[in-house]
Amino acid sequence: MNEVEQLVDATYMGNTLWQLAVAAGVAVGAFFLLLLIRRAVSSRYQKMAATPETEFLELPLRVASRTAVLFLLIASLFIGSQWLKLPAAASKALLTIFTIAVFWQIGLWATVAVVAALARKQRATLATDAAAASSLGIIGFLARATIWSFVLLLTLDNLGIQIKPLLAGLGIGGIAVALAAQNILGDLFASLSITLDRPFVVGDALQVDDFNGTVEYIGVKSTRLRSLSGEQIIMPNANLLSSRVRNHSRLQQRRVVINISVDQQTPVDKLQLIAAKLRELIESHEPIRFDRSHFAKIGPSSFDFEAVYIVLTNDYAKHMDILQDINLRLVEWFNKERIVFSTPQRVYYVDQQPVRSTLVSNGEQSAPPPKNA
């Protein structure tokens, strides 16, 4: 009995066994209580996320459901330690650990909130403003980098590390890193330029040098195109902006030039009809704005006509349907009027030297004298 009383009355780091048991019980109880709250919040969020509607509490519940178990454990230990009398050094160390855990948990919550908010904004604006939707990825990356930079600086400050000399050293080191990573930084700033200037957005059809494709993704370092033949083309942002980019998705109208060459044996009265016929065929289609139609040039072996019109749509298939109909009806009219298209001809001239001969008295033919004779 005396041994039990001595064990109960004994102190450990200034705390009795009873005080230690109470603190441990409080810590364990707090941990399980926080776990139950976390599970209830996560379950509630899963039910809300399963519905197509976006509810008011869905974003806060999503953020709260991402609470780390390690943070709950550290928080429970800190709560239980409040029932103990700890040395100043131990209390300070425990407070520092808890403070750092709070900073990292807040960073995680902020990251989840930013990603969720930007994803919701991207879904809402993708149908109406593809440019804004494509820029949200870059904004999300910068927001996450800013959040965790602050978390890291606050962590170092709580660990007793002087931040100002560190920032100065990072500034000098940053110059060296920038020189060593010029290509990466070039692509990063190019992505910011794409985000702000918006020369193209996700879904645009681009022609970059000899490559044609549709923009699938605009990233921090590269942009991905889906080519017409099906493969994915990955292009660094810096190279993309330094190239000549044709954005076919922003084409509002298309200028079309028709060149026709007829045979030079075509009578003048037939030539006078061709320009008017071209205009008639062009104006019979919609949506088209006629520009001009002329007997443009007398070629070496043909009479050349040129007609120009504007297709008032960016639909390439519609443009080709109109052009095909004009060509078919023009060929039909040429056949009816017996007008012949000009075909390129080449005439070869062969220079033949006559062979001179000398007759001898016996009637035989002698060889020609040499050139030097």
Secondary structure by P-SEA (a helix, b strand, c coil): caaaaaaaacccccccaaaaaaaaaaaaaaaaaaaaaaaaaaaaaaaaaaccccccaaaaaaaaaaccaaaaaaaaaaaaaccccccaaaaaaaaaaaaaaaaaaaaaaaaaaaaaaaaaaaaacccccaaaaaaaaaaaaaaaaaaaaaaaaaaaaaacccaaaaaaaaaaaaaaaaaacaaaaaaaaaaaaaaacccccccbbbbccccccccccccccbbbbbcccbbbbbbbaaaaaaccccccccccbbbbbbbbbbbccccaaaaaaaaaaaaaaaaccccccccccccccccccbbbbbbbbbcccccaaaaaaaaaaaaaaaaaaaaaaccccbbbbbbbbbbbbbbbbbbcccccccccccccc
